[in-house]
Amino acid sequence: MDYIDRVRAQWGERLPDVDTSPAEVGARVRRIAGLLEAEIADDLAAHDVSRSELDVLTALRREGRPLRAGEVTTMTGSPGASVTKRLARLERAGLVERTVLERDRRGVVVALTDRGRALTDELFPRQVEHERAALVDLDDGERAELARLLAVVLRRLDPRDY
């Protein structure tokens, strides 16, 4: 019996008519995500980068080209105002540079600096290792099936095609 089983049992006593079976997945996904995020946040804190800032850096690194701020907003799924603040912070830290487009003075493109690229290349593999460690008790087939099933749920909740 794990934490989620105990919580469901408690709800079963308080509200016996409520079917809490979806919590077997939903609550576990949230708990796993929270625990992983805490581990990753501790790792990132040593580099003075937040998880949401790493999302911006990795979006830029994956694309391999400068992006408009709106593209970063779309790729990270964050509100535009939040992305603007993150970009300002990352620029002050010397990890990205923003350039106003000559042809459209309102347009801004964002690019990683050499320092930002190096830091992203250091931090992203460490994030993947945290995730790998969490899945160590699953064999390759189980990991693939879990990923497939979670993708089905995610498509239902987030139907955007990235």
C-alpha positions as CSV (number, residue, x, y, z in Angstrom):
1,M,0.0,0.0,0.0
2,D,1.4,3.4,-1.0
3,Y,0.4,7.0,-0.1
4,I,-2.3,7.2,-2.8
5,D,-3.9,3.9,-1.6
6,R,-4.0,5.3,2.0
7,V,-5.6,8.6,0.7
8,R,-8.2,6.7,-1.3
9,A,-9.0,4.5,1.7
10,Q,-9.5,7.7,3.8
11,W,-11.8,9.2,1.2
12,G,-13.7,5.9,1.1
13,E,-14.4,6.3,4.8
14,R,-15.5,9.9,4.5
15,L,-17.3,9.9,1.1
16,P,-18.0,6.2,0.3
17,D,-20.2,7.1,-2.7
18,V,-17.4,8.9,-4.5
19,D,-15.4,6.6,-7.0
20,T,-11.8,7.6,-6.3
21,S,-10.4,5.0,-8.8
22,P,-9.2,7.8,-11.2
23,A,-6.8,8.9,-8.4
24,E,-4.9,5.7,-8.9
25,V,-3.5,7.4,-12.0
26,G,-4.1,11.1,-11.6
27,A,-2.8,11.4,-8.0
28,R,0.2,9.2,-8.7
29,V,1.1,11.2,-11.8
30,R,0.9,14.5,-9.8
31,R,2.9,13.0,-7.0
32,I,5.6,11.6,-9.3
33,A,5.8,14.9,-11.1
34,G,6.0,16.9,-7.9
35,L,8.8,14.6,-6.5
36,L,10.7,14.8,-9.7
37,E,10.3,18.5,-10.0
38,A,11.7,18.9,-6.4
39,E,14.8,16.8,-7.3
40,I,15.4,18.8,-10.5
41,A,14.8,22.1,-8.8
42,D,17.5,21.3,-6.2
43,D,19.9,20.5,-9.0
44,L,19.0,23.7,-10.9
45,A,19.3,25.9,-7.8
46,A,23.0,25.4,-7.8
47,H,23.1,27.1,-11.2
48,D,20.6,29.8,-10.3
49,V,18.1,28.6,-12.9
50,S,14.5,27.7,-12.3
51,R,12.6,24.9,-13.9
52,S,10.5,27.2,-16.0
53,E,13.7,29.0,-17.1
54,L,15.2,25.7,-18.1
55,D,12.1,25.1,-20.2
56,V,12.9,28.2,-22.1
57,L,16.5,27.3,-22.6
58,T,15.7,23.8,-23.7
59,A,13.1,25.1,-26.2
60,L,15.7,27.3,-27.8
61,R,18.3,24.5,-27.8
62,R,16.0,22.0,-29.4
63,E,15.0,24.3,-32.2
64,G,18.6,25.2,-32.8
65,R,17.7,28.7,-34.1
66,P,16.6,32.0,-32.7
67,L,12.8,32.1,-31.9
68,R,10.3,34.8,-31.6
69,A,9.1,35.3,-28.1
70,G,5.6,34.1,-29.2
71,E,7.2,30.8,-30.3
72,V,8.8,30.3,-27.0
73,T,5.4,31.0,-25.3
74,T,3.8,28.3,-27.5
75,M,6.5,25.8,-27.0
76,T,6.7,26.1,-23.3
77,G,2.9,26.4,-22.8
78,S,3.5,29.4,-20.5
79,P,1.6,32.7,-20.5
80,G,3.3,35.4,-22.5
81,A,3.9,37.7,-19.5
82,S,5.7,34.9,-17.7
83,V,7.9,34.1,-20.7
84,T,8.7,37.8,-21.0
85,K,9.9,37.9,-17.4
86,R,11.9,34.7,-17.8
87,L,13.6,36.0,-20.9
88,A,14.5,39.2,-19.1
89,R,16.0,37.2,-16.3
90,L,17.9,34.9,-18.6
91,E,19.2,37.8,-20.6
92,R,20.5,39.5,-17.4
93,A,22.2,36.2,-16.5
94,G,23.9,36.2,-19.9
95,L,22.2,33.0,-21.1
96,V,20.1,34.4,-23.9
97,E,20.1,37.5,-26.1
98,R,17.1,39.3,-27.5
99,T,17.3,41.2,-30.7
100,V,14.7,43.5,-32.2
101,L,13.9,42.7,-35.8
102,E,15.0,45.4,-38.2
103,R,11.9,44.9,-40.5
104,D,9.4,44.9,-37.7
105,R,10.5,46.9,-34.7
106,R,7.8,45.2,-32.5
107,G,9.3,41.7,-33.2
108,V,11.9,40.3,-31.0
109,V,13.9,37.1,-31.5
110,V,15.6,35.2,-28.7
111,A,18.8,33.2,-29.1
112,L,21.0,31.2,-26.7
113,T,24.4,32.7,-25.9
114,D,27.3,30.4,-25.9
115,R,27.1,30.3,-22.1
116,G,23.3,29.5,-22.3
117,R,24.0,26.7,-24.8
118,A,26.7,25.2,-22.6
119,L,24.6,25.4,-19.4
120,T,21.6,23.8,-21.2
121,D,23.9,21.0,-22.6
122,E,25.0,20.4,-19.0
123,L,21.6,20.6,-17.3
124,F,19.3,18.8,-19.7
125,P,21.1,15.4,-19.5
126,R,21.0,15.7,-15.7
127,Q,17.2,16.2,-15.8
128,V,16.9,13.1,-18.0
129,E,19.0,11.1,-15.5
130,H,16.5,12.0,-12.7
131,E,13.7,10.8,-14.9
132,R,15.6,7.6,-15.8
133,A,16.3,6.9,-12.1
134,A,12.6,7.2,-11.3
135,L,11.8,4.5,-13.9
136,V,14.6,2.1,-13.1
137,D,12.2,-0.6,-11.8
138,L,10.5,-0.8,-15.2
139,D,11.9,-2.8,-18.1
140,D,12.0,-1.3,-21.6
141,G,8.6,-2.8,-22.6
142,E,6.9,-1.5,-19.4
143,R,8.4,2.0,-19.9
144,A,7.3,2.1,-23.5
145,E,3.7,0.9,-22.6
146,L,3.6,3.5,-19.8
147,A,4.7,6.2,-22.2
148,R,2.1,5.1,-24.8
149,L,-0.7,5.1,-22.3
150,L,0.2,8.5,-20.8
151,A,0.4,9.9,-24.4
152,V,-3.2,8.8,-24.9
153,V,-4.3,10.7,-21.8
154,L,-2.2,13.7,-22.7
155,R,-3.7,14.0,-26.2
156,R,-7.1,14.1,-24.6
157,L,-6.2,16.9,-22.3
158,D,-3.8,18.8,-24.6
159,P,-4.8,18.2,-28.2
160,R,-2.4,20.9,-29.6
161,D,-0.1,19.6,-32.3
162,Y,3.4,20.8,-31.5
